[in-house]
Every structure is written in C-alpha cells, then in structure tokens.
Amino acid sequence: VPEHAELAWILGCLTNVPRLLRLPQWKMKRASQKSEGTVGLLTYPVLQAADILLYKSTCVPVGEDQVLHLELAQDIAQHFNKKYGEFFPVPKAILSEL
C-alpha cells in the first residue's frame, strides 16, 4: 500500500531527529549493533505512526514495549493537527497482557 510510505514521508518531515533519538529501542539496538545505527532503524517508529494514523485508529492494542512508539504516534498526530487542522484522531493505547 503506497499510502503507508507516502504518509511516513510526510510525518517524517514533521518529526524532529532528537525526538527519535530519545526512544529506548533506538538506543538499545544501536548499542547492540556497535555502530551509529541506520536511518531505517531511526525512522521505523515514524512508519509505525503512519500505519496507525493512515487508518485514523482511535485505539491501538500494544504491549508495554510499544507504548513509547504509540506515544510518538500521538505526538505526531497532535503536531499535525495543530499545524494543519484537526485531521488525525489521537490514538489511545489498549495494553495487552501478553
């Protein structure tokens, strides 16, 4: 579905790098790779946000390890809505027990 990549590009243009660098998953993966990390690893959470926001999801089932990625999607939705008007609902987490 090309709209996923297209929306990810748009949202990536609205997301600042320091926000992505604060995600613990980025820090852990980068440390385990013993390198600077990759752009794909850094921008993957924006793609996840695009997947959620494209369908205007209001509730998203997540495990605890994904809560921060959902918070990023919430932040991006709020930023987009503030800049361009109400368009995306701000999704809420439904924590799964698994």
Phi and psi in degrees as a GROMACS rama.xvg file:
@    title "Ramachandran Plot"
@    xaxis  label "Phi"
@    yaxis  label "Psi"
@TYPE xy
-64.1927  -24.3321  PRO-2
-62.4931  -28.1499  GLU-3
-61.5775  -49.8617  HIS-4
-66.4952  -39.2542  ALA-5
-64.3859  -46.0023  GLU-6
-67.1073  -37.5846  LEU-7
-59.446  -39.6909  ALA-8
-63.2024  -47.4381  TRP-9
-60.9242  -47.9413  ILE-10
-66.1602  -34.8963  LEU-11
-63.1024  -31.4858  GLY-12
-72.8173  -14.5584  CYS-13
-103.044  -5.72629  LEU-14
-105.541  130.134  THR-15
-88.4148  149.761  ASN-16
-61.7015  -43.0911  VAL-17
-57.1874  -32.939  PRO-18
-63.6513  -41.0385  ARG-19
-71.4817  -35.8484  LEU-20
-67.6303  -18.5871  LEU-21
-81.6429  -11.5403  ARG-22
-67.8139  129.122  LEU-23
-60.7197  -33.5111  PRO-24
-60.9725  -38.713  GLN-25
-61.5182  -47.2848  TRP-26
-63.315  -43.3841  LYS-27
-67.1558  -46.4263  MET-28
-65.4407  -41.9178  LYS-29
-62.7988  -41.6647  ARG-30
-65.1936  -39.6029  ALA-31
-71.5322  -24.1869  SER-32
-87.5242  -8.30686  GLN-33
51.3182  43.2903  LYS-34
-149.122  -173.816  SER-35
-74.5302  -13.7778  GLU-36
92.2824  175.678  GLY-37
-121.912  161.008  THR-38
-62.8901  -40.3901  VAL-39
-59.1253  -43.0933  GLY-40
-64.7581  -39.6107  LEU-41
-69.1441  -39.4391  LEU-42
-92.6719  -6.31095  THR-43
-55.3316  -41.1135  TYR-44
-61.2843  -28.6113  PRO-45
-70.8769  -37.6609  VAL-46
-63.5307  -40.6946  LEU-47
-60.8207  -42.3196  GLN-48
-61.4581  -41.1062  ALA-49
-62.5311  -40.8297  ALA-50
-59.4021  -39.5059  ASP-51
-74.2513  -48.3001  ILE-52
-74.8993  -28.5203  LEU-53
-56.6103  -37.437  LEU-54
-95.6402  9.05379  TYR-55
52.3455  44.1156  LYS-56
-64.8894  138.594  SER-57
-102.82  -27.3035  THR-58
-136.215  137.353  CYS-59
-132.006  122.164  VAL-60
-72.6119  125.902  PRO-61
-140.077  155.146  VAL-62
-88.1379  166.804  GLY-63
-58.0883  -30.3053  GLU-64
-71.9955  -10.9849  ASP-65
-109.469  1.58225  GLN-66
-59.3936  -42.3489  VAL-67
-66.6704  -32.0707  LEU-68
-68.9665  -37.0996  HIS-69
-67.5433  -36.9092  LEU-70
-61.8304  -36.0298  GLU-71
-63.2928  -43.8164  LEU-72
-60.5001  -39.8281  ALA-73
-62.676  -46.4754  GLN-74
-60.6756  -43.7997  ASP-75
-64.5855  -43.5045  ILE-76
-60.4006  -44.5349  ALA-77
-64.0223  -42.1629  GLN-78
-63.7695  -46.008  HIS-79
-59.7358  -47.3349  PHE-80
-63.6404  -37.6343  ASN-81
-66.0029  -38.8017  LYS-82
-79.2099  -38.1343  LYS-83
-118.761  0.796068  TYR-84
99.0695  159.685  GLY-85
-60.194  116.497  GLU-86
-135.211  -49.5109  PHE-87
-99.4571  132.76  PHE-88
-68.2239  149.162  PRO-89
-87.1279  111.641  VAL-90
-70.7219  146.087  PRO-91
-107.231  151.629  LYS-92
-84.5713  139.203  ALA-93
-113.989  106.965  ILE-94
-75.7908  126.617  LEU-95
-88.5974  155.53  SER-96
-85.56  -11.8218  GLU-97
